[in-house]
Amino acid sequence: MDFSFSEEQKLLKDSIDRFLEKNYSFELRQSMIDERQTMSAEVWQGLAGLGVLGVPFSDKYGGFGGGGIETMLIMESLGNHLVIEPYLSTVVLAGGLVDRGAADWQKQIILPGIIDGTMLLSFAHAEPQSRFSVNHVETVAKPDGSNWVIEGKKSLVLHGPAAEKVIVSARTSGEMNDLDGVSLFIVECDEEALGGHEYPLYDGTRVLDLQLNRVKVGPDSLIGPIGKAMPLITEIIDRAVAALCAEAIGVMDRTHQMTLDYLKTREQFGVPIARFQALQHKSVDMFINLEQARSMSVLASGSLGFSSSLERSKAVAAAKDFIGRAGRSLGQEAIQLHGGMGMTQELAVGHYFKRLEAIDVMFGNSSHHRREFANFDGQDNPVEYTQPRKKWKQI
């Protein structure tokens, strides 16, 4: 099996890296966070100019028809430079829902705006009581003539403060955790009945909690058939998790490189501390975690083209579990090897570790995905467990 990238894929990654090296510094990122900015309009338009925003979409709408591997390369570069721009929320999540589920006339309106950087969208699905359950939807949409009235709460809407439209999941029939009965609606963010407040996550990403107070939308706001949105939502969340795994690889790669550079320049007893064998062993452990995680990211991104949704979800869950644990281990070693400096706001390594921790809990942490993977037996039925031993025999 050939894991090498094509020339076009290499050029894509190189062009993004060159652009971000020139236009996106750690100091710029920190100033945006300090000023409570969700994104940089200049950087976003620069990414649009490179064609990055159109990579996953068909050329029919102005895109390039890329797949999971191309998105993986983009997210690695964004993670490597700790970019806070809304690529995940606008392109992967909301854009993915439109691309995979909307009618052609809806795509003609929305996708060109995403691709040229003039339209920002978010996906509002998580709710205050849902934890990591994808099926948990309490927000309801009730028919009102030919229109729909949506009422409920949504939490942690990624990059919601910058969005002009938000795609909302709402239950049109069935009970709270039913697979059937969930629909998707496009809601304009200037609706008077739409309230909420924004705040930062601990890595600086800004999110929005929404309150939908009987928001009325027209029939043209519906994406896909009524009550049948859950398979689409599951697929797009799998794609988002694979993208987050790729971003984590970029974060881990830069964290590892910064740590190596520090060990080579920091001196103790008249020599660089990189000469100490114990620290060399820790560096090797970090490298092993990075390369194993990279392989799992490739697996997750490659699985997005699988015909079986079960196999896709298994691969994505396995990758999210492993990368979450490997990222935490690598980040902890990086902080430890930097000493007290690793805990300061002025040094970038601590901010990279914060991003790794934020990625771990998005769409389910390692423990959640490990349980999800264990519940697959090839027939989508829960596995029956045997009771583990309480104690090991003492020798």
C-alpha positions in Angstrom: 0.0 0.0 0.0 1.4 3.4 -1.0 1.1 6.1 1.7 3.0 8.7 -0.2 1.2 11.9 -1.2 0.7 13.1 -4.8 2.5 16.1 -6.2 -0.8 18.1 -6.0 -1.2 17.2 -2.3 2.3 18.2 -1.5 1.9 21.5 -3.3 -1.4 22.1 -1.3 0.3 21.6 2.0 3.4 23.6 1.1 1.4 26.6 -0.1 -0.6 26.7 3.1 2.5 26.4 5.3 4.3 29.2 3.4 1.2 31.4 3.7 0.9 30.8 7.4 4.6 31.2 8.1 4.4 34.6 6.5 1.0 35.9 7.7 0.2 34.1 11.0 2.5 34.5 13.9 2.0 33.3 17.5 1.9 37.0 18.5 -0.9 37.7 16.1 -2.9 34.8 17.5 -2.4 36.0 21.0 -3.4 39.6 20.2 -6.7 38.3 18.6 -7.4 36.2 21.7 -6.7 39.1 24.0 -9.0 41.3 21.9 -11.7 38.7 22.0 -11.7 38.2 18.2 -13.1 35.0 16.7 -10.9 35.2 13.6 -8.8 37.3 11.3 -10.7 38.5 8.2 -7.4 39.0 6.4 -6.1 35.5 7.1 -9.5 34.0 6.1 -9.5 35.8 2.8 -5.9 34.7 2.3 -6.9 31.1 2.7 -9.8 31.7 0.3 -7.4 33.1 -2.2 -5.3 30.0 -2.0 -8.4 27.9 -2.7 -8.2 26.2 0.6 -11.8 26.8 1.5 -13.0 25.1 -1.6 -10.9 21.9 -1.4 -13.7 19.5 -0.2 -16.4 20.8 -2.6 -17.2 19.8 -6.2 -15.9 21.9 -9.0 -19.5 22.4 -10.0 -19.8 25.0 -7.2 -16.2 26.4 -7.6 -14.4 23.8 -5.5 -11.6 21.3 -6.2 -13.3 18.0 -5.4 -10.8 16.9 -2.7 -11.4 14.2 -0.1 -10.5 13.2 3.4 -6.7 13.1 2.8 -6.7 16.7 1.4 -8.7 17.9 4.4 -6.2 16.1 6.6 -3.3 17.9 5.1 -5.0 21.3 5.5 -5.9 20.6 9.2 -2.3 19.5 9.9 -1.0 22.8 8.7 -3.7 24.8 10.6 -2.8 22.8 13.8 1.0 23.3 13.2 0.5 27.1 13.3 -2.3 27.0 16.0 -4.7 28.8 13.7 -8.1 29.8 15.3 -9.9 30.5 12.0 -13.3 28.7 11.5 -12.2 26.1 9.0 -13.7 23.2 11.0 -17.0 24.9 11.7 -17.6 26.6 8.3 -16.0 24.2 5.8 -16.0 20.8 7.5 -19.2 20.9 9.6 -21.7 23.3 8.1 -20.2 23.1 4.6 -20.2 19.4 4.8 -23.9 19.3 5.8 -24.8 21.5 2.9 -22.6 19.6 0.5 -23.8 16.1 1.5 -27.4 16.8 2.3 -28.8 20.0 0.8 -30.7 20.4 -2.5 -28.8 21.6 -5.5 -30.4 25.1 -5.4 -29.3 25.5 -1.8 -25.8 24.4 -2.7 -25.7 27.0 -5.5 -26.5 29.7 -3.0 -24.3 28.7 0.0 -21.2 26.8 -1.3 -19.8 29.6 -3.5 -20.0 31.9 -0.6 -18.1 29.5 1.7 -15.5 28.9 -1.0 -14.7 32.6 -1.7 -14.7 33.4 2.1 -17.7 35.7 2.1 -20.1 33.5 4.0 -19.4 32.0 7.5 -21.6 29.3 8.9 -21.7 27.2 12.1 -23.4 24.0 13.2 -25.5 24.0 16.3 -26.1 20.5 17.5 -24.8 20.0 21.0 -27.1 20.8 23.9 -26.6 21.5 27.6 -27.7 18.0 28.6 -26.4 16.0 25.7 -22.8 15.4 26.9 -21.2 13.3 24.0 -24.5 11.7 22.8 -25.1 12.6 19.1 -28.7 11.3 19.3 -29.7 13.6 22.2 -31.8 16.4 20.7 -34.3 18.2 22.9 -34.7 21.3 20.6 -38.0 21.0 18.8 -39.3 22.3 15.5 -43.1 22.5 15.0 -45.0 23.2 11.8 -46.7 26.5 11.5 -48.5 26.5 8.2 -45.8 26.1 5.6 -43.2 27.4 8.1 -41.4 25.9 11.1 -41.0 27.3 14.6 -37.9 26.2 16.5 -37.5 26.3 20.2 -34.7 25.1 22.5 -31.1 25.6 23.5 -27.8 24.8 21.8 -24.4 25.0 23.4 -20.7 25.2 22.3 -21.4 26.4 18.8 -17.9 26.6 17.4 -17.0 30.0 16.0 -20.7 30.9 16.4 -19.9 34.6 17.2 -18.6 35.1 13.6 -21.3 33.2 11.8 -24.0 34.8 9.7 -26.0 31.6 9.3 -26.2 28.6 11.7 -27.4 25.1 10.8 -29.6 23.9 13.7 -30.6 20.3 14.4 -34.2 20.1 15.9 -36.6 17.3 16.6 -39.6 17.2 14.4 -41.0 13.9 15.7 -40.2 11.1 18.1 -38.6 11.1 21.6 -35.4 12.8 22.9 -32.9 10.1 22.0 -34.6 8.5 18.9 -32.5 8.1 15.8 -35.4 9.1 13.6 -37.3 12.4 13.8 -34.3 14.9 13.7 -34.2 17.6 10.9 -31.8 20.3 9.9 -32.7 24.0 9.4 -30.7 27.0 8.2 -31.2 29.9 10.6 -30.1 33.5 10.0 -28.1 34.8 12.9 -29.9 38.2 12.8 -33.2 36.7 13.8 -34.7 38.7 16.6 -35.9 35.6 18.4 -32.4 34.1 18.5 -30.4 34.9 21.6 -27.3 33.7 23.4 -23.9 34.6 24.7 -20.4 34.0 23.5 -17.3 33.0 25.5 -13.8 31.5 25.0 -12.8 27.9 25.6 -9.6 27.5 27.5 -7.5 27.3 24.3 -8.9 30.7 23.1 -11.4 29.4 20.6 -14.6 31.4 20.8 -18.0 29.6 21.0 -21.6 30.5 21.4 -24.5 29.2 23.4 -27.8 29.8 21.6 -31.3 30.3 22.8 -33.9 29.7 20.2 -37.1 31.5 21.4 -39.7 30.3 18.8 -37.5 31.2 15.8 -39.6 31.0 12.7 -38.0 29.8 9.5 -39.5 29.1 6.0 -39.8 25.7 4.2 -36.7 26.6 2.1 -34.5 26.5 5.2 -34.9 22.7 5.6 -31.9 20.6 4.6 -32.8 17.2 3.4 -35.9 15.2 4.1 -37.9 15.8 7.3 -36.9 13.7 10.3 -34.1 11.8 8.5 -31.0 13.9 9.3 -29.3 11.7 11.9 -27.3 9.5 9.4 -26.0 12.7 7.7 -25.2 14.3 11.1 -23.3 11.2 12.2 -21.3 11.1 8.9 -20.3 14.8 9.2 -19.3 14.5 12.8 -17.1 11.5 11.8 -15.5 13.8 9.2 -15.1 16.6 11.8 -13.5 14.1 14.2 -11.1 12.9 11.5 -10.2 16.6 10.8 -9.6 17.2 14.5 -7.3 14.2 14.6 -5.3 15.7 11.7 -5.2 19.1 13.5 -3.9 17.3 16.6 -1.0 15.8 14.5 0.0 19.3 13.4 -0.1 20.5 17.0 1.9 17.5 18.3 4.5 17.9 15.5 5.2 21.6 16.3 5.2 20.8 20.1 7.8 18.1 19.6 9.9 20.3 17.4 9.8 23.2 19.9 10.8 20.8 22.7 13.8 19.5 20.7 14.9 23.0 19.9 14.7 23.9 23.5 16.7 20.9 24.6 19.5 21.7 22.1 19.8 25.3 23.3 19.2 25.1 27.1 22.5 24.4 28.9 23.2 22.8 32.3 26.6 21.9 33.8 28.1 23.5 30.7 26.4 21.3 28.1 23.1 21.3 26.3 20.5 19.3 28.2 19.8 17.3 25.0 23.0 15.4 25.9 21.4 13.9 29.0 20.3 10.3 28.3 17.2 10.5 30.4 15.9 13.5 28.4 16.8 11.7 25.1 14.6 8.8 26.2 11.7 11.2 26.8 12.2 12.8 23.4 12.1 9.4 21.8 8.9 8.6 23.6 7.4 11.8 22.3 8.5 11.0 18.7 6.9 7.5 19.0 3.6 8.9 20.2 3.7 11.4 17.3 4.3 8.9 14.6 1.8 6.3 15.9 -0.8 9.1 16.2 0.0 10.2 12.6 -0.7 6.7 11.3 -4.0 6.7 13.1 -4.9 10.1 11.6 -4.2 8.7 8.1 -6.4 5.7 8.9 -9.3 8.0 10.1 -9.1 10.3 7.0 -8.8 7.3 4.6 -11.8 5.7 6.2 -14.1 8.6 5.2 -14.3 7.0 1.7 -15.4 3.6 3.1 -18.8 2.4 1.8 -19.6 1.0 5.2 -20.6 3.6 7.8 -19.8 1.1 10.6 -16.2 0.7 9.5 -15.8 4.4 9.1 -17.1 5.1 12.6 -14.9 2.4 14.0 -11.8 3.8 12.4 -12.6 7.3 13.5 -13.3 6.3 17.1 -10.1 4.3 17.3 -8.1 7.3 16.0 -9.8 9.8 18.3 -9.1 7.6 21.3 -5.5 6.9 20.5 -4.6 10.5 19.5 -6.3 11.9 22.6 -4.1 9.8 24.8 -0.9 10.2 22.7 -1.4 14.0 22.5 -1.8 14.3 26.3 1.3 12.2 26.9 3.3 14.2 24.4 2.1 17.5 25.7 2.8 16.6 29.3 6.4 15.6 28.4 6.8 18.8 26.5 5.8 20.9 29.5 8.0 18.9 31.8 11.1 19.2 29.6 10.6 23.0 29.3 10.5 23.2 33.1 8.8 26.2 34.7 8.9 28.1 31.4 6.5 25.7 29.9 3.7 27.0 32.2 4.1 30.6 31.2 1.7 32.5 28.9 4.6 33.9 27.0 5.9 30.6 25.7 4.0 28.9 22.9 4.3 25.4 24.1 1.7 25.8 26.8 -0.8 27.1 24.3 -0.2 24.1 22.0 -0.9 21.8 24.9 -4.1 23.6 25.7 -5.2 23.1 22.1 -4.5 19.4 22.4 -6.6 19.1 25.5 -9.4 21.1 23.8 -9.3 18.8 20.8 -9.5 15.7 23.0 -12.9 16.7 24.5 -14.5 17.9 21.2 -17.1 15.4 20.0 -16.2 12.9 22.7 -13.0 12.4 24.7 -10.7 9.3 24.6 -12.8 7.4 27.1 -16.0 8.0 25.2 -14.6 6.9 21.8 -12.9 3.8 23.5 -16.3 2.8 24.7 -17.9 3.5 21.3 -15.3 1.3 19.6 -15.8 -1.5 22.1 -19.5 -1.5 21.4 -19.0 -2.4 17.7 -19.1 -6.1 17.1 -19.4 -6.0 13.3 -23.2 -6.1 13.4 -23.8 -2.8 15.1 -24.9 -4.6 18.3 -23.5 -3.9 21.8 -20.8 -6.3 23.0 -21.4 -8.2 26.2 -18.7 -7.8 28.7 -17.3 -10.2 31.2 -16.7 -8.9 34.7 -13.1 -7.9 35.1 -11.0 -9.2 38.0 -11.0 -6.8 41.0 -7.4 -7.6 41.9 -4.3 -9.1 40.4 -2.7 -12.0 42.2 0.2 -10.8 44.3 3.6 -12.4 43.7 
